[in-house]
Amino acid sequence: MGVSLSTARWLAPTSFIVDFAAQQYGMFSSPNMLDVHNQNLSFFSPQPYFIGGFFFPQQLFQLAWLYRLWKLDDRKPNERRELEQICDFVPYYAIGNFCIAAWMFFWNSSNLAASHAFVTVNTFTQLYYLVARLRPMDTSSTSSILTHIVSKTFAGIGVLDFLHNGSVAFFKDQAPSTAVKVLTGLGFGAASLVSDWIFGGCLVYNLVALSVGQSGSWRTLLGGYAAACAAIVGAKNLAR
């Protein structure tokens, strides 16, 4: 599904700008996205400032990745190979940005079922890219490292968005059932077992954000899951 270099060089930055503009709308409109968050809580509602704390550094990595897209020269064989990996991710990256931008408008209008549709498309698009398309990281290539960071952080925060939006859209003001508690632990644990330090770190961050956003025994359990997943990710990647 990769695109040509000429297409990638306008599609990727355009999608970034559209998403960035939508985020500004989400923060400064009335009601803003924090207002909607506070009015719609459920068992997968994170502490909202964790999301902002994630997106700021993630956008810096995106800018560095976009800079490589424009800087590299496809007439040079080594740089052409780097551009091939960047261009392969561009359509998935663009879909993600456009979905997040659309999500913002539905979220701020409190149409949470519609916003969840866009979250779902984004999350599973990014996960598909990680599983089916992403090439192994070449640690000697800045472009490869950045592609891994951008794609895995997109997918990682997408998991949190999917859980959060789905819970408030369909289970508003509800406490987690026993099944939810068990499946959360199993799901995050299994994902941690097959994750590298980037995506695995995102999973741990998600659990910490959820834990801080919740209360009581559910908060404690989520914190325990975060610690366990951190141990799994750390041990797995240190053993390599």
Buried (B, 14 or more C-beta within 10 A) or exposed (E): EBBEBEBBBEBBBEBBEBBBEBBEBBEEBEBBBBEBBEEBBBBBBBBBEBBEEBBEEBBEBBEBBBEBBEEBEBEEEEBEBBBBBBBBBBBBBBBBBBBBBBBBBBBBEBBBEBBBBBBBBBBEBBBBBBEEBBEEBBEEBBBBBBBBBBBBBBBBBBBBBBBBBBBBBEBBEEEBEEEBBEEBBEBBBEBBEEBBBBBBBBBBBBBBBBBBBBEEEBBEBBBEBBBBBBEBBBEBBEEE
